[in-house]
Amino acid sequence: MAILTAKKRKKLKPSQFAGPNESYPVPDKAHAANAKARAAQQVKKGALSPAIAAQIKAKANKVLKGKNNL
């Protein structure tokens, strides 16, 4: 996975985030796959609602399939 520094993260467009409040950045396929995994972990932990996790998964899937309009 490409390293996403704080400087690079600040330059991302809001559309390049899958979660609320600019959480779960998905600028590329590696980060999208990671976002899906971390969201699933947070649901199991009880720290994220299944509805928000579904939104993250949907956005990440668009990036993974190359259908993102970023």
N, C-alpha and C positions, 0 to 999 in steps of 0.2 A: 504494500500500500504506500502510495506517495505520502510524504510527510506534509502535514498541513500546519504550517507555523501560524502564530497569532497574526502576523502581518498578512499572510495569504488569506486567512479566515476573514479578516476585516474587509478584504476586497471582494468577497463573495457577494453575489446578489441575493436578496431575500428568497428568490425562487430556487436557490441552490441549497435550501435547508428543508428537511422533511418534517421536523418537529416544531412545536410552538416555541416562541421566543428565540428564534434562530438556534434551535438545538438540532442535533443530528444532521451535520453537513453532509450533502451528497453531491459533491462536485464531479465525482467520477465513479466508475463501477466498483472499485475496491471500497470506497467509503459508503456506497449504497448498500453493499452486502454487509458491511460492518454495522450500519445503522439498523438493519433488520435484526441482526443478532442481538445487539444491545437493547433494542426495544423489547424483544422477546424476554430477555433476562430481567428487565425492569418490570414487566408484567408479572412474571413468576415471583418476583420479590415483593410485589404489591405497591411499587412506587410509580407505576404508570397504568393508566386505564386501558383496557382492551380496545376501546374506540380510538384513542390517540395512537396506539400501536398499529392499528389497522390503517390509519392515515399515513403513518410513517412507512409502513410496508408498501402501500400503494404508490407513494412517491418514489421510493427506492426501486420498486419494480419498473417504473417508467425509465429510470436512469439505466437500470440493468439491461433493459430491452432496447435502449437507444432511442426512446421516444420522448426524451426530455427536450423541452423548448427553452433551454437556458440561454 
